[in-house]
Amino acid sequence: MHGGFDRDMGDTATRTTPIPPQGLSAPPGDHDDMAVARELYRPSSGGHRWIGLGMAVLAVLGGTAVAVLADGSDAAEADDATGMVSALTPSTRTRTTEQPVISAPAVVPGYRAVVAPDSDAAYDVPADWTIAPPDRSGGFGKPPNTIGGKGYASEGKDYCPGSTRTVAFLTGSPTTDTTAAALEVGARAARIAYLADPTPTAPEPLHSLDGTQHGTFAETRGLIRDPAPGCAPTFSIYTFATPADTGSLVMVIAADTGVAKAVDPDTAKRIFTSIRPYKP
């Protein structure tokens, strides 16, 4: 993924105010716009609440924006949870000790669970996806235009040279209206990851399998500029936004489409509806 990143993002992405963890004040000064969902699912008076998650860290290698992991190693260290750009420039990296992927039962038959222990949340992905260690973050872009989060998984590394077909993560929005949040995050992810002017489809209501989360599903589509031979000509950003105490929690799937094994809307919904609380 994905058609290549622009060398100068300019004003193509909208900067948002980060969501501080519930009960804490945001630190003074400028904030990275990727402060997102921490403690995703936790009991509170009046029901459950979705709140803020930690920071994904991004870097620029050889002038190309690539996702990196929360411990500072670049995303290519996470095996299939890595190849985020077609123009990824090789670099010399110091390998770090990988944290084991935490095992948890899936609720979707034939899927595997992705867990975010510091967020008390889990969701399921198809069994052949690669799940990043739970302490890792991933995303797209270069500062200040970035988007990403935790609970990171991917599929289809090098399905065409240098590209990953699909990535998924959990992020957040300061917007309380879940329809607006799903559309805004989808459009912003499309502009950052694909440098495209996206077209949204009609949003629709969606509910988690456990019946506790009720929100909005949206798909944002677009064309990939000058795709390399064998690479996807189109993309979709799927989003599922649910209410939070502050803003909205947004699940994101960024998918190259128009190729074999591309994630379709039904698969995206199946993944999204598996979101649930998780306790180690």
C-alpha positions in Angstrom: 0.0 0.0 0.0 -0.6 2.5 -1.3 0.2 4.1 -4.6 2.9 6.2 -2.9 2.9 9.1 -0.5 3.3 12.7 -1.5 6.6 14.3 -0.6 4.8 17.4 0.6 1.4 16.9 2.2 0.7 20.6 2.4 -2.9 21.3 3.6 -4.4 18.1 2.3 -5.3 16.7 5.8 -7.4 18.3 8.5 -5.6 18.7 11.8 -7.8 17.7 14.8 -7.6 18.2 18.5 -6.4 15.1 20.3 -8.7 13.3 22.8 -7.1 13.2 26.3 -7.6 10.1 28.5 -10.8 10.3 30.5 -10.3 12.1 33.8 -7.0 13.6 32.7 -6.3 17.1 31.4 -4.5 17.4 28.1 -0.9 18.4 28.5 0.0 22.0 27.7 1.4 23.1 24.4 0.9 21.6 20.9 -0.3 18.1 20.6 0.2 15.4 18.0 -3.1 14.9 16.1 -2.8 11.2 16.6 -3.7 11.0 20.3 -6.4 8.4 20.0 -8.5 5.8 21.9 -6.9 4.8 25.3 -8.9 2.4 27.5 -11.3 1.7 24.7 -13.9 -0.2 26.7 -14.4 0.3 30.5 -17.4 0.2 32.8 -18.6 3.6 34.0 -21.8 4.9 35.6 -24.6 4.9 33.0 -23.0 2.2 30.8 -19.7 1.7 29.0 -17.5 4.3 27.5 -15.0 4.6 24.7 -12.1 7.0 25.5 -8.6 7.9 24.3 -5.6 5.3 23.2 -2.0 6.4 22.9 0.0 7.7 20.1 1.2 6.2 16.8 4.6 7.5 15.8 5.5 8.2 12.2 8.8 8.9 10.5 10.1 10.0 7.1 12.7 7.7 5.4 14.3 9.0 2.2 11.6 11.7 1.9 8.8 9.1 2.0 6.3 9.0 4.8 6.0 5.6 6.4 4.4 4.2 9.4 6.6 3.3 12.4 5.9 1.4 15.6 5.3 2.9 19.0 8.7 1.7 20.2 10.4 3.8 17.5 11.4 1.0 15.1 9.9 1.5 11.6 7.0 -0.5 10.5 9.1 -2.9 8.3 10.1 -4.6 11.6 6.5 -5.8 12.1 6.7 -8.3 9.2 3.4 -8.2 7.3 2.1 -5.4 9.5 4.4 -3.1 7.7 4.7 -2.4 4.0 2.6 0.7 4.0 3.8 2.5 0.8 4.8 1.4 -2.6 7.8 3.7 -2.6 9.2 2.5 0.7 12.9 3.3 0.8 15.2 0.7 2.3 17.0 1.8 5.4 19.4 0.4 8.0 17.5 -0.6 11.1 18.4 -1.9 14.5 16.2 -4.8 15.3 14.3 -4.8 18.5 13.0 -7.7 20.6 9.5 -8.5 19.4 6.8 -8.7 22.0 4.6 -11.8 21.5 1.2 -11.4 20.1 -1.3 -12.0 22.9 -3.7 -14.8 22.1 -7.4 -14.3 22.8 -10.5 -16.2 21.5 -12.2 -14.8 18.4 -15.9 -14.3 18.2 -16.1 -14.6 14.4 -15.6 -18.2 13.2 -12.4 -18.7 11.3 -10.9 -15.3 12.5 -8.2 -14.4 15.0 -8.4 -11.8 17.7 -6.4 -8.5 17.6 -6.0 -7.2 21.2 -5.0 -3.8 22.6 -4.4 -4.6 26.3 -3.9 -1.0 27.4 -7.2 -0.2 25.7 -9.2 -3.1 27.1 -10.4 -3.9 23.6 -10.3 -6.6 21.0 -11.6 -7.2 17.5 -11.2 -10.0 15.0 -9.6 -10.3 11.6 -9.3 -13.1 9.0 -6.9 -15.9 10.1 -4.4 -15.1 7.4 -3.8 -11.5 8.5 -0.7 -10.5 10.4 -1.3 -9.1 13.8 1.3 -6.6 15.2 2.4 -7.0 18.8 -0.1 -5.3 21.1 2.3 -2.5 22.2 2.8 -1.4 18.6 1.1 1.5 16.7 0.9 2.2 13.0 -0.6 4.6 10.6 0.0 6.9 7.6 1.6 10.2 6.7 4.3 12.5 7.9 3.9 15.2 10.5 1.8 17.3 10.8 -0.5 15.3 8.6 -0.8 11.9 10.1 -3.4 9.4 11.1 -3.0 6.1 13.0 -3.5 4.2 16.2 -3.2 0.8 18.0 -4.8 -2.6 17.6 -2.8 -2.8 14.3 -3.2 -5.7 11.8 -2.5 -6.1 8.1 -2.8 -8.4 5.1 -1.2 -8.9 1.7 2.3 -7.6 2.1 4.0 -7.4 -1.3 0.9 -8.5 -3.1 2.4 -6.1 -5.6 6.0 -4.8 -5.3 6.4 -2.8 -2.1 2.7 -2.7 -1.2 0.5 -4.0 1.5 -3.1 -4.7 0.5 -4.9 -4.0 3.7 -4.3 -2.4 7.2 -6.6 -1.9 10.2 -6.2 0.0 13.4 -8.2 1.8 16.1 -8.2 5.6 16.3 -10.4 8.5 17.5 -12.1 11.7 16.6 -13.1 14.7 18.7 -16.4 14.7 16.8 -19.3 13.5 18.9 -21.6 12.8 15.9 -20.7 9.3 14.8 -21.7 9.8 11.2 -19.6 13.0 10.9 -16.7 11.2 12.6 -16.8 8.2 10.3 -16.9 10.4 7.2 -14.2 12.8 8.4 -11.8 10.1 9.4 -12.4 8.2 6.2 -11.8 11.3 4.1 -8.7 12.3 6.0 -7.2 8.8 5.8 -7.8 8.7 2.1 -6.1 12.0 1.5 -3.1 11.1 3.7 -2.6 7.5 2.6 -3.6 7.7 -1.0 -3.3 11.4 -1.9 -6.8 11.2 -3.4 -9.9 13.2 -3.4 -12.3 10.6 -2.0 -16.0 10.0 -2.6 -18.0 8.8 0.4 -20.9 6.3 0.1 -24.0 6.7 2.1 -23.3 6.0 5.8 -25.4 3.4 7.6 -26.0 2.3 11.2 -23.9 -0.6 12.5 -24.0 -2.5 15.8 -21.4 -4.7 17.5 -22.1 -8.4 17.8 -22.3 -8.2 21.6 -25.0 -5.5 21.3 -23.2 -2.9 23.3 -21.8 -0.6 20.6 -24.0 1.3 18.2 -22.5 3.6 15.6 -22.1 4.5 12.0 -20.4 2.6 9.2 -19.0 4.5 6.2 -17.0 3.7 3.1 -14.9 6.3 1.3 -13.6 5.3 -2.2 -11.1 6.7 -4.6 -8.7 6.1 -7.5 -5.0 5.4 -6.9 -2.7 7.7 -8.9 -0.6 5.9 -11.5 -0.6 2.4 -9.9 2.4 0.2 -10.5 1.9 -2.9 -12.6 -0.1 -5.4 -10.6 -1.1 -2.9 -8.0 -4.6 -1.9 -7.2 -6.3 0.9 -9.3 -8.7 1.8 -6.5 -9.0 1.9 -2.7 -11.6 2.0 0.0 -11.3 3.4 3.5 -13.9 1.7 5.8 -14.7 3.3 9.1 -16.9 2.5 12.0 -17.5 5.2 14.6 -19.1 4.7 18.0 -19.8 7.2 20.8 -17.1 8.1 23.3 -17.2 10.1 26.5 -15.1 12.6 24.5 -15.7 12.4 20.8 -15.9 9.1 19.0 -13.9 5.9 18.7 -13.2 5.1 15.1 -12.1 1.7 13.7 -10.3 2.1 10.3 -9.6 -0.4 7.5 -7.6 1.0 4.6 -7.8 -1.4 1.6 -6.5 -1.5 -1.9 -9.4 -2.7 -4.1 -9.9 -3.9 -7.6 -7.5 -6.8 -7.0 -7.8 -10.4 -5.7 -8.6 -10.8 -2.0 -9.5 -7.1 -1.6 -11.6 -6.4 1.5 -15.2 -5.6 0.5 -17.9 -3.8 2.6 -19.3 -7.0 4.0 -15.9 -8.2 5.3 -15.2 -4.8 6.8 -18.5 -4.9 8.6 -17.8 -8.4 9.9 -14.5 -7.1 11.3 -16.0 -4.0 12.8 -18.9 -5.7 14.5 -16.5 -8.0 16.4 -15.2 -5.0 18.6 -15.6 -5.9 22.2 -14.1 -5.5 25.7 -10.9 -7.3 26.5 -9.2 -8.1 29.8 -5.9 -10.0 29.9 
